[in-house]
Amino acid sequence: METKTAKLLDGKALAEKIHQGLQERITELQSQIGRPPGLAVLMVGDNPASAAYVRNKEKACAKVGIASFGQHFPTETSQGELEEIIAALNQDPQVDGILVQLPLPNHLDAVTLLHQIDPDKDADGLHPVNLGRLVRGEAGLRSCTPYGVMRLLQEYDIPLRGKQAVVVGRSILVGKPMALMLLEADATVTIAHSRSHDLKSITQNADILIAAAGKAGLITADMVKPGAVVVDVGMNRVTDPNGKSRLVGDVHLESIAGVAEFLTPVPGGVGPMTVAILLQNTFVSYAKRHGVSSDEL
């Protein structure tokens, strides 16, 4: 008997498609508006993972024609200095998107800094005003990772209306906005987390299972309903006995591939979508500022 293998939801290919659409729209609008969209990424300290993420974002900006206003500050930069810089960027007509790269050094308060960003320039979609707009079903900049997941499900024509969706993880970055977006799409949503009893009995009912707990290999084949759609948001670095490290998700990919109908790979699934939506948010803010339509790309 032939073994069934899940179809992969290719985030890398969809991200490329979004990049291409953005590039075309930006080229077209730049001549009318007289400037490209601008994204300011603020990084404090020298966390190597953060530096790599920032480089990727800057490369992606360059590829689609978004101007980067990246600023890198020494570890000892004060809260007050950063707040002044954000206030200046809020007023800067060249800047359409602002994001603060996390994590920050311990002496800085990330939440307070996020609150200083103009909600209409909140490229990460995490400002309380934008989260409030999501709760109310109003237009606004959406959190990049969960919105990237929604675009991926849409691209593959995966129906959500009336489906049982389970989100594992309740972070403000992914779990909570993810649940709200699924609810907005008429799914019936359950959020499971570290205090949930009998995780397996919860996940086995899911038509759509989103793993966003940040725990390598948490979801195994016996926890997945046959024919489910499994989206792995986890990005965990594990080191094998030879000292070689690699990225893995929250899902045990090899075993689940024989049970699920659709599955996202790690890397190459949700990760590229997060950056694509960051760029799209910057473009949406730019278009809105100039009274131009930013139809979905």
Secondary structure as UniProt FT lines:
FT   STRAND          7..8
FT   HELIX           11..33
FT   STRAND          38..44
FT   HELIX           48..64
FT   STRAND          67..68
FT   STRAND          71..73
FT   TURN            75..76
FT   HELIX           79..91
FT   TURN            93..94
FT   STRAND          97..100
FT   TURN            106..107
FT   HELIX           110..116
FT   HELIX           119..121
FT   TURN            123..124
FT   HELIX           128..136
FT   HELIX           144..155
FT   TURN            156..157
FT   TURN            161..162
FT   STRAND          164..168
FT   TURN            172..174
FT   HELIX           175..184
FT   TURN            185..186
FT   STRAND          188..192
FT   TURN            194..195
FT   HELIX           199..203
FT   TURN            204..205
FT   STRAND          208..211
FT   TURN            216..217
FT   HELIX           221..223
FT   TURN            226..227
FT   STRAND          229..232
FT   STRAND          236..239
FT   TURN            241..242
FT   STRAND          245..248
FT   HELIX           253..256
FT   TURN            257..259
FT   STRAND          262..263
FT   TURN            266..268
FT   HELIX           270..289
FT   TURN            290..291
//
